[in-house]
Amino acid sequence: MSSLLKVDNEIKTKVDAFRERITGEAEDLVANFFPKKLLELDQFLKDPNLNIKELKEIHSEINLTVPDPIVLTDIHDGLEGPNAKKRKIEDGTGEDKVGGTKVLVMPGGMMKSNGKLVELIERVKPEIRTLIEKCNTVKMWVQLLIPRIEDGNNFGVSIQEETVAELRTVEGEAASYLDQISRYYITRAKLVSKIAKYPHVEDYRRTVTEIDEKEYISLKIIVSELRNQYVTLHDMILKNIEKIKRPRSSNTDALY
């Protein structure tokens, strides 16, 4: 078959060396790295920073004071009467326009993020990235083990394909955790901006504390899911390692 396609010997040697390297890395990941990492994450779940009982401990102070109320006297002062009504019609809104406070600069300088959550996020993000990278290596290894397409005797190949599908799913879920963290920062930033513009609205302030609490709970769930994914992958690959490495039995094996 190799005569049908001419491959440069030097390139073939380099490709074979790459396959051997991927094989060595992937087998070490499954045999050693995955079990070690699941034990590390299990220990991480017992960290006091992930087991705060009173969620108010992770609240962050929003240092934006409420300004003195402004009395509007130009519209509803009882003197304009028809003119006020006419102005509303000309605006085309039919409603009074009461804008928020113009924010030119924060009184206390830059509005800080929730320090406790940022510290926790910075510990969790490398774990997410590590899982994505290691899954990619193992997935490549299994894909390189898939034999050429033939009729029959494909049970082992189906196991390889299911393993690749599971690794791809884990990669996608891990990537979604990073998206979730980004959405948290964006949502919180919008709410803090609302507080700066409407400092007298208490609900905005309460919403910030609510999403901080939600993110804290989500981070603990993420760490738990990372641990569970290492457990699942390690168990799945070990149970099917024979079919993954040798998906098709030879004819001589079938005779004995």
Summary of the structure (lengths in Angstrom):
residues: 256
radius of gyration: 29.9
end to end distance: 29.2
largest distance: 106.0
contacts: 635
relative contact order: 0.14
helix: 70%
strand: 0%
